[in-house]
């Protein structure tokens, strides 16, 4: 069964205990926590700098609200120019996996990132593959799954690019944080992408958009061009049983909807999807 979740980026101003209470009251079952080392105006709710007591507090706050943690984001750019920068990124992801183990998050994911310093795409993807191979080994040893999300502007974004990446590191079980919006923005059918990548999908982001990259907007659920019902029905048919986590970013594109309304309306939208 697919369950209702919410990705905590939009709620970054709320302490974890407060956001968990709000989400639980609204009928959500899980929260995907933001632990990014990279920021687009969102303050992370948890990072590897948390000590043992801080980690225990996070896990307790979620449990006390009757919820669970579906995943932890640890986004940063891995295709950096220098070996030192790339090593710092890998080390952060490894520390985030240890954090996830301690707070009870089954999945950690990172976006595939941009290329920096004039690095060509082929080299950037090579750096990404090498980093993922090492980080996946660490995750396997910790009992945590590790995945990627290819944003529309990143070096891996389309389904065939994911598949090429997986072929380059055949021994690594890299998972997919599946966001249909990014495929839509690149002119690719999200349903087809879900079918191609299903065996790797570990978590599912529910978001809507209009336009095509780079001329696009993220819009409130149900007002855009992404056929989220078709995507959800496809994932359900294929056997997905994880969280459908609302990722609300419309406020970055001009919408000023109050937080409580976003939480309520998003939950109603998920119910319309049978979640």
Secondary structure by P-SEA (a helix, b strand, c coil): cbbbbbcccccccccaaaaaaaaaaacccccccccccccccccccccccccaaaaaaaaaaaaaacccccccccccccccccaaaaaaaaaaaaaaaaaaaaacccbbbbccccccccccaaaaaaaaaaaaaaaaaaaaaaccccccccccccccccaaaaaaaaaaccccbbbbcccaaaaaaacccaaaaaaaccccccbbbbbbbcccccccccccccccccaaaaaaaaaaaaccccccccccccccccccccaaaaaaaaaaaaaaacc
